[in-house]
């Protein structure tokens, strides 16, 4: 009975954590898009090319510095919490903080000292101002990631959610203020872009300040309730953290290479087929400012599933609860496909309408980005599944396996993109095609590895509820919404209004089909506090 209560409460915490983080991530992404709209007007496609070049380098180094350690910290804190080992929890956090400090300091120094060389290496020399402006953010985000991983180990997702909101709001407000101030002073486009980037740096600092306060509250709330007093040596903590973190970091760094490959290949290969450096930068700016952020919106909403899954699944593994493991894995896969399938199809079908709604008036950029986004739409589902399947493998301490699958995927991406981008018939469309080939490869390999190393839990995945039924529901709902859009677009003066009505129809039709096809049942609804209360009242 006690075990069943643990599994039920764990499921409720999982769902709660997922929706807290998903809601905050959605707002953060909306703010991010809201940031790019005025930035595109202020900087133009040229300035956004400089901005995004610096951001991609920052993102790459950020992955190397922070991707693995928060996950490792979350896993170890969750396991120690399951044992009620208070001293081990404190020791693990202190060890992780030291590692984060070193990585962050080294990474920021590297960006500052080699800013010009980094800009030259990607063929965008004027981006070095932006690289210097964003360099300190790497140090702040490393320390912030330590606190986020610590709180996630306790299945406390609010500190991560709120800190992300603080970072995004500061980026939006300060980035625009700094950029407009620089523009009024008559600075060059590369310098104005650097001032815009400075908003990210200040935002990460403010986020860190909040997290340090939030960590104390988590300690008072949870640590005091634990009774264990076993401790481990600092050297053992560091060794265990690095043993788990380094493979995860390598795997994340490998998959993030796809963005770096796009940055390097698009600029250089388009010039190889006769497109000017200036035009190549404009195409890259449109692709990274319009298409990629919209594409990345849905996968980023699935990231909370993996964040909430890892500590929950780790706790079940530590307690040797096979039933809990099966429920946790099956629910994570089903939630992923439930949201990702219709989104993937919608992005493919409505790419131009989405961009026209978000970036109204930027017709030249939309003309470039819309067909690219349509191709990227097919990758949405597979990108989401990569996040969830990686999290499952990591929770089982099979942290080295995703490196293999993602390395193979990146190799496929590199070969496909290089040759297609250099083809006059394909050109820039080679970038999203290469991404699709990469993501499909990684997902297939990850599922093969799950069946090999997490057999019982992987075999328990309900293929009908997780894949087949969501597929049919997605095709019917998106197909119906596109048909309605075609009708309303002819009847209404505004295409925006027709699109909004079509989206509403798609959502309502999909939700109806989800319940009619039994993709979600009463037990799933009980995980949501509001539905659980309604169902209890009906009994």
ROMARKE-748931 format. One line per 3 residues: number of its first residue (from 1); their letters; for each residue x, y, z of C-alpha. Coordinates in Angstrom, 1 decimal. Example, Ala and Ser with C-alpha at 12.3 -4.5 7.8 and 13.67 -1.06 7.14 Angstrom:
BEGIN
1	as	12.3:-4.5:7.8  13.7:-1.1:7.1;
This chain:
BEGIN
1	xxx	0.0:0.0:0.0  2.8:2.4:0.9  4.6:1.6:-2.3;
4	xxx	1.4:2.3:-4.4  1.1:5.7:-2.6  4.7:6.5:-3.4;
7	xxx	4.0:5.7:-7.1  0.8:7.7:-7.2  2.3:10.7:-5.5;
10	xxx	5.3:10.4:-7.7  3.1:10.5:-10.8  1.3:13.6:-9.5;
13	xxx	4.7:15.3:-8.8  5.8:14.3:-12.3  2.8:15.9:-14.0;
16	xxx	3.0:18.9:-11.7  6.6:19.4:-12.5  6.1:18.9:-16.2;
19	xxx	3.3:21.5:-16.4  5.0:24.1:-14.2  8.1:23.9:-16.4;
22	xxx	6.1:23.6:-19.7  4.1:26.7:-18.8  7.2:28.8:-17.9;
25	xxx	9.0:27.5:-21.0  6.1:28.4:-23.2  6.1:32.0:-21.8;
28	xxx	9.9:32.1:-22.2  9.7:31.1:-25.8  6.9:33.6:-26.5;
31	xxx	9.1:36.3:-24.9  12.0:35.1:-27.0  10.0:35.4:-30.2;
34	xxx	8.7:38.8:-28.9  12.4:39.8:-28.5  13.3:38.8:-32.1;
37	xxx	10.5:40.7:-33.7  11.7:44.2:-32.6  15.3:43.1:-32.9;
40	xxx	14.8:42.2:-36.5  13.4:45.7:-37.1  16.3:47.4:-35.2;
43	xxx	19.2:45.2:-36.5  17.9:43.9:-39.8  18.8:40.5:-41.1;
46	xxx	22.5:41.6:-41.2  22.6:42.5:-37.5  20.6:39.3:-36.5;
49	xxx	23.3:37.3:-38.4  25.9:38.8:-36.0  23.7:38.3:-33.0;
52	xxx	22.8:34.7:-33.8  26.4:33.8:-34.7  27.6:34.9:-31.2;
55	xxx	24.6:33.2:-29.6  25.3:29.9:-31.3  28.9:29.9:-30.0;
58	xxx	27.7:30.8:-26.5  25.1:28.0:-26.7  27.7:25.5:-27.8;
61	xxx	30.1:26.4:-24.9  27.1:26.5:-22.6  26.2:22.9:-23.5;
64	xxx	29.7:21.8:-22.9  29.8:23.6:-19.5  26.3:22.8:-18.2;
67	xxx	24.5:20.0:-20.1  25.7:17.1:-18.1  26.3:18.4:-14.6;
70	xxx	22.7:19.5:-13.8  21.4:16.1:-14.9  24.1:14.3:-12.9;
73	xxx	23.4:16.5:-9.9  19.7:15.8:-10.2  20.2:12.1:-10.4;
76	xxx	22.6:11.9:-7.4  20.5:14.3:-5.2  17.3:12.3:-6.1;
79	xxx	19.1:9.0:-5.2  20.4:10.4:-1.9  17.0:11.8:-1.1;
82	xxx	15.4:8.3:-1.6  18.0:7.1:1.0  17.3:10.2:3.2;
85	xxx	21.0:10.9:3.2  21.2:14.5:4.2  25.0:14.9:4.4;
88	xxx	25.5:13.3:1.0  23.1:15.7:-0.5  25.0:18.7:0.9;
91	xxx	28.3:17.2:-0.1  27.2:16.5:-3.7  25.9:20.1:-4.1;
94	xxx	29.2:21.7:-2.8  31.2:19.5:-5.1  29.0:20.3:-8.1;
97	xxx	29.2:24.1:-7.4  33.1:23.9:-7.5  33.0:22.2:-10.8;
100	xxx	30.5:24.6:-12.3  32.6:27.6:-11.1  35.7:26.3:-12.8;
103	xxx	33.9:25.5:-16.1  32.1:28.8:-16.2  35.2:30.9:-15.4;
106	xxx	37.3:29.0:-18.0  34.5:29.2:-20.7  34.0:33.0:-20.2;
109	xxx	37.7:33.7:-20.3  38.0:31.6:-23.5  35.2:33.6:-25.3;
112	xxx	36.7:36.9:-24.2  40.3:36.1:-25.2  39.5:34.4:-28.5;
115	xxx	36.5:36.4:-29.6  38.0:37.6:-32.9  39.4:34.2:-33.8;
118	xxx	36.0:32.5:-33.1  34.3:35.0:-35.3  36.8:34.5:-38.1;
121	xxx	36.5:30.7:-37.8  32.8:30.8:-38.8  33.3:33.3:-41.6;
124	xxx	31.5:36.2:-39.8  34.3:38.5:-38.7  32.2:41.3:-37.4;
127	xxx	30.4:39.0:-34.9  33.3:39.3:-32.4  31.7:42.3:-30.6;
130	xxx	28.7:40.1:-29.9  30.9:37.3:-28.7  32.6:39.5:-26.2;
133	xxx	29.3:40.9:-24.9  27.8:37.5:-24.2  31.0:35.9:-22.7;
136	xxx	30.2:36.7:-19.0  26.8:35.1:-19.3  28.5:31.7:-19.6;
139	xxx	29.9:32.1:-16.0  26.5:33.1:-14.6  24.6:30.4:-16.4;
142	xxx	27.0:27.7:-15.1  26.3:28.7:-11.5  22.6:29.0:-12.1;
145	xxx	22.6:25.5:-13.6  24.1:24.1:-10.4  21.2:25.5:-8.4;
148	xxx	18.6:24.3:-10.9  20.0:20.8:-10.9  20.0:20.7:-7.1;
151	xxx	16.3:21.8:-6.9  15.2:19.4:-9.7  16.7:16.5:-7.7;
154	xxx	14.0:17.3:-5.1  11.4:17.5:-7.9  11.1:21.2:-7.1;
157	xxx	10.6:22.8:-10.6  9.4:26.2:-9.6  12.9:27.7:-9.0;
160	xxx	13.9:26.7:-12.5  10.7:28.0:-14.0  10.8:31.4:-12.3;
163	xxx	14.5:31.9:-13.0  13.9:31.2:-16.7  11.2:33.9:-16.7;
166	xxx	13.5:36.4:-15.0  16.2:35.7:-17.5  13.8:36.0:-20.5;
169	xxx	12.1:39.2:-19.4  15.4:40.9:-18.7  16.7:39.8:-22.1;
172	xxx	13.7:41.3:-23.8  13.5:44.6:-21.9  17.2:45.3:-21.5;
175	xxx	18.2:44.0:-24.9  15.8:46.4:-26.6  16.8:49.3:-24.4;
178	xxx	20.5:48.8:-24.9  20.1:48.3:-28.7  18.0:51.5:-29.1;
181	xxx	20.4:53.5:-27.0  23.4:52.3:-29.1  21.4:53.1:-32.3;
184	xxx	20.7:56.6:-31.2  24.4:57.1:-30.5  25.1:56.2:-34.1;
187	xxx	27.1:53.0:-33.5  27.7:50.5:-36.3  25.4:47.5:-36.9;
190	xxx	27.8:45.0:-35.3  28.2:47.3:-32.2  24.4:47.7:-31.9;
193	xxx	24.0:43.9:-32.1  26.5:43.6:-29.3  24.5:45.9:-27.0;
196	xxx	21.4:43.8:-27.7  23.4:40.7:-26.7  24.3:42.4:-23.5;
199	xxx	20.7:42.0:-22.3  21.3:38.2:-22.2  24.3:38.7:-19.9;
202	xxx	22.5:40.9:-17.5  19.4:38.6:-17.5  21.5:35.5:-16.6;
205	xxx	23.0:37.4:-13.7  19.6:38.4:-12.3  18.4:34.8:-12.7;
208	xxx	21.4:33.6:-10.7  20.6:36.1:-7.9  17.0:34.7:-7.6;
211	xxx	18.2:31.1:-7.6  20.6:31.6:-4.7  17.6:32.9:-2.7;
214	xxx	15.3:30.0:-3.9  17.9:27.3:-2.9  17.8:28.4:0.7;
217	xxx	14.0:28.0:0.8  14.2:24.6:-0.8  16.7:23.6:1.9;
220	xxx	14.5:24.8:4.7  11.5:23.0:3.2  13.0:19.6:2.4;
223	xxx	16.4:19.0:4.0  15.1:19.5:7.5  12.6:16.6:6.9;
226	xxx	15.3:14.1:6.1  16.8:12.0:8.8  19.8:10.3:7.2;
229	xxx	23.4:11.2:8.3  25.6:9.0:6.0  28.3:11.0:4.2;
232	xxx	30.7:10.4:1.3  34.1:11.9:0.7  34.4:15.0:-1.5;
235	xxx	36.6:13.2:-3.9  34.0:10.5:-4.4  31.3:13.1:-5.0;
238	xxx	33.4:14.8:-7.7  34.3:11.4:-9.3  30.7:10.2:-9.4;
241	xxx	29.4:13.6:-10.7  32.0:13.6:-13.5  31.4:9.9:-14.3;
244	xxx	27.7:10.7:-15.0  28.1:14.2:-16.3  30.9:13.9:-18.8;
247	xxx	29.2:11.4:-21.1  25.9:13.4:-21.0  27.9:16.6:-21.8;
250	xxx	29.7:14.9:-24.7  26.4:13.7:-26.1  24.8:17.1:-25.8;
253	xxx	27.8:18.8:-27.3  27.7:16.3:-30.2  24.0:17.0:-31.0;
256	xxx	24.5:20.8:-30.6  27.1:20.5:-33.3  24.2:20.4:-35.7;
259	xxx	23.6:24.1:-35.1  27.3:24.9:-35.5  27.4:22.8:-38.7;
262	xxx	24.5:24.9:-40.1  26.2:28.1:-39.2  29.5:27.0:-40.9;
265	xxx	28.0:25.2:-43.8  25.3:27.7:-44.8  27.7:30.6:-44.9;
268	xxx	30.4:28.8:-46.8  28.6:26.4:-49.0  26.2:29.0:-50.3;
271	xxx	29.1:31.1:-51.3  30.6:28.1:-53.1  27.6:28.0:-55.4;
274	xxx	27.9:31.7:-56.2  25.8:33.4:-53.5  27.5:36.5:-52.0;
277	xxx	28.8:36.7:-48.5  26.2:39.5:-47.6  23.3:37.5:-49.1;
280	xxx	24.5:34.3:-47.3  24.5:36.2:-44.0  21.0:37.4:-44.7;
283	xxx	19.7:33.9:-45.5  21.4:32.6:-42.3  19.9:35.5:-40.3;
286	xxx	16.4:34.7:-41.6  16.8:31.0:-41.0  18.1:31.4:-37.4;
289	xxx	15.8:34.3:-36.5  12.5:33.1:-37.9  12.6:29.4:-38.7;
292	xxx	14.7:27.9:-36.0  13.1:29.6:-33.0  9.6:28.4:-34.1;
295	xxx	10.9:25.0:-34.8  12.6:24.9:-31.3  9.5:26.0:-29.5;
298	xxx	7.9:22.5:-29.2  11.0:20.5:-28.4  11.7:23.1:-25.6;
301	xxx	8.3:22.4:-24.2  9.1:18.7:-24.1  12.4:19.4:-22.1;
304	xxx	10.4:19.7:-18.9  9.2:16.1:-19.4  12.8:14.9:-19.2;
307	xxx	13.6:17.3:-16.3  10.7:15.9:-14.3  11.3:12.3:-15.5;
310	xxx	14.9:11.9:-14.4  14.5:12.4:-10.6  11.2:10.5:-10.6;
313	xxx	12.6:7.5:-12.5  15.8:7.6:-10.5  13.8:7.4:-7.3;
316	xxx	11.9:4.3:-8.6  15.1:2.7:-9.7  16.7:3.3:-6.3;
319	xxx	13.7:1.8:-4.6  13.7:-1.1:-7.1  10.0:-0.4:-8.0;
322	xxx	9.6:-2.1:-11.4  5.9:-1.0:-11.6  6.9:2.6:-10.9;
325	xxx	9.6:2.5:-13.6  7.2:1.1:-16.2  4.5:3.7:-15.4;
328	xxx	7.1:6.5:-15.5  8.7:5.6:-18.8  5.4:4.8:-20.6;
331	xxx	3.8:8.1:-19.4  6.9:10.2:-20.5  6.9:8.6:-24.1;
334	xxx	3.1:9.1:-24.4  3.1:12.7:-23.2  5.9:13.4:-25.7;
337	xxx	4.1:12.1:-28.7  0.8:13.4:-27.5  2.1:17.0:-27.9;
340	xxx	4.8:16.6:-30.5  2.8:14.8:-33.3  0.2:17.4:-33.9;
343	xxx	2.7:20.2:-33.5  5.0:18.6:-36.0  2.3:18.3:-38.6;
346	xxx	1.0:21.8:-37.9  4.4:23.5:-38.3  4.8:21.7:-41.6;
349	xxx	1.3:22.7:-42.9  1.1:26.2:-41.5  4.7:27.4:-41.7;
352	xxx	4.0:30.6:-43.6  0.9:31.5:-41.6  2.8:31.1:-38.3;
355	xxx	5.7:33.3:-39.5  3.3:35.9:-40.9  1.5:36.1:-37.6;
358	xxx	4.7:36.4:-35.6  6.8:38.5:-37.9  4.2:40.7:-39.6;
361	xxx	5.7:43.1:-42.2  9.0:41.1:-42.6  8.0:39.8:-46.0;
364	xxx	11.5:39.2:-47.4  12.6:37.3:-44.4  9.3:35.3:-44.3;
367	xxx	9.8:34.3:-48.0  13.2:32.8:-47.1  12.2:31.2:-43.8;
370	xxx	8.7:29.7:-44.5  9.7:26.8:-46.8  12.7:26.1:-44.5;
373	xxx	10.4:26.0:-41.5  8.0:23.7:-43.3  10.8:21.2:-43.8;
376	xxx	11.9:21.6:-40.2  8.4:20.7:-39.1  8.9:17.1:-39.9;
379	xxx	11.8:17.1:-37.4  9.8:18.4:-34.5  8.5:15.0:-33.4;
382	xxx	11.9:13.3:-33.6  13.7:16.1:-31.8  11.2:15.8:-28.9;
385	xxx	11.7:12.0:-28.8  15.5:12.5:-28.6  15.1:14.5:-25.4;
388	xxx	12.8:12.0:-23.7  14.7:8.8:-24.8  18.0:10.4:-23.7;
391	xxx	16.5:11.1:-20.3  15.4:7.5:-19.9  18.8:6.2:-20.8;
394	xxx	20.4:8.7:-18.4  18.2:7.8:-15.5  19.3:4.1:-15.9;
397	xxx	22.9:5.4:-15.7  23.5:4.4:-19.4  24.9:7.8:-19.9;
400	xxx	27.4:6.8:-22.5  24.9:5.3:-24.9  23.3:8.6:-26.2;
403	xxx	26.8:9.7:-27.2  26.9:6.8:-29.7  23.5:7.5:-31.2;
406	xxx	24.0:11.2:-31.4  27.4:10.9:-32.9  26.0:8.7:-35.7;
409	xxx	23.2:11.3:-36.2  25.6:14.2:-36.4  27.7:12.3:-39.0;
412	xxx	24.6:11.8:-41.1  23.7:15.5:-40.7  27.2:16.6:-41.7;
415	xxx	27.4:14.5:-44.8  23.8:15.2:-45.9  24.0:19.0:-45.3;
418	xxx	27.4:19.5:-46.8  26.5:17.9:-50.1  23.0:19.3:-50.3;
421	xxx	23.9:22.9:-49.4  26.5:22.8:-52.1  24.0:21.7:-54.7;
424	xxx	22.4:24.5:-56.9  19.2:22.5:-57.0  18.8:22.2:-53.2;
427	xxx	20.8:25.1:-51.7  19.8:26.2:-48.3  17.1:23.6:-48.0;
430	xxx	19.9:21.1:-47.4  20.1:22.4:-43.8  16.6:21.3:-42.6;
433	xxx	16.8:18.1:-44.7  20.1:17.2:-42.9  18.5:17.9:-39.5;
436	xxx	15.6:15.5:-40.3  18.0:12.8:-41.3  20.0:13.3:-38.1;
439	xxx	17.0:13.3:-35.8  15.4:10.2:-37.4  18.7:8.3:-37.0;
442	xxx	19.2:9.2:-33.4  15.6:8.3:-32.4  15.8:4.8:-34.1;
445	xxx	19.1:4.1:-32.4  17.9:5.3:-29.0  14.9:3.1:-29.1;
448	xxx	17.1:0.1:-30.0  19.3:0.9:-27.0  16.3:1.2:-24.7;
451	xxx	15.1:-2.2:-25.7  18.6:-3.6:-25.1  19.4:-2.0:-21.8;
454	xxx	16.0:-1.1:-20.2  14.1:-4.1:-21.5  11.2:-4.6:-19.2;
457	xxx	10.3:-0.9:-19.0  10.8:-0.3:-22.8  8.8:-3.4:-23.7;
460	xxx	5.9:-2.0:-21.7  5.4:1.0:-23.9  1.9:0.9:-25.4;
463	xxx	2.6:1.5:-29.1  -1.1:2.0:-29.9  -1.7:4.8:-27.3;
466	xxx	1.8:6.3:-27.7  2.2:6.3:-31.5  -0.6:4.9:-33.7;
469	xxx	-3.6:6.7:-32.1  -1.8:10.1:-31.7  -0.8:9.9:-35.4;
472	xxx	-4.4:9.4:-36.6  -5.7:12.0:-34.3  -3.0:14.5:-35.5;
475	xxx	-3.7:13.8:-39.2  -7.5:14.2:-38.8  -7.3:17.4:-36.7;
478	xxx	-4.7:19.2:-38.7  -6.3:18.1:-42.0  -9.6:19.4:-40.8;
481	xxx	-8.1:22.7:-39.6  -6.3:23.2:-42.9  -9.6:22.6:-44.8;
484	xxx	-11.4:25.1:-42.6  -8.5:27.6:-43.1  -8.9:27.4:-46.8;
487	xxx	-12.7:28.1:-46.5  -12.4:30.9:-44.0  -9.5:32.5:-45.8;
490	xxx	-11.8:33.0:-48.8  -14.7:34.2:-46.7  -12.9:36.5:-44.3;
493	xxx	-10.9:39.7:-45.1  -8.1:38.7:-42.7  -6.0:35.6:-43.2;
496	xxx	-4.8:36.0:-39.6  -8.4:35.6:-38.3  -8.8:32.6:-40.6;
499	xxx	-5.6:31.0:-39.2  -6.7:31.7:-35.6  -10.0:30.0:-36.2;
502	xxx	-8.3:27.0:-37.9  -5.9:26.6:-34.9  -8.9:26.7:-32.5;
505	xxx	-10.6:24.0:-34.6  -7.5:21.9:-34.6  -7.1:22.0:-30.8;
508	xxx	-10.7:21.2:-30.1  -10.8:18.4:-32.6  -7.5:16.9:-31.4;
511	xxx	-8.6:17.0:-27.7  -11.9:15.3:-28.6  -10.1:12.6:-30.6;
514	xxx	-7.6:12.0:-27.7  -10.4:11.0:-25.4  -12.5:9.2:-28.1;
517	xxx	-9.5:7.1:-29.1  -8.6:6.4:-25.5  -5.1:8.0:-25.7;
520	xxx	-5.8:9.4:-22.2  -8.0:7.6:-19.7  -9.4:8.3:-16.2;
523	xxx	-6.2:7.2:-14.5  -4.2:9.7:-16.6  -6.6:12.5:-15.7;
526	xxx	-6.2:11.7:-12.0  -2.6:12.9:-12.2  -4.0:16.4:-12.8;
529	xxx	-5.2:18.0:-9.5  -8.2:19.8:-11.1  -9.5:16.6:-12.9;
532	xxx	-8.8:14.4:-9.9  -11.0:16.6:-7.8  -13.8:16.5:-10.4;
535	xxx	-13.6:12.7:-10.7  -13.7:12.3:-6.9  -16.9:14.4:-6.7;
538	xx	-18.6:12.2:-9.4  -17.9:9.0:-7.4;
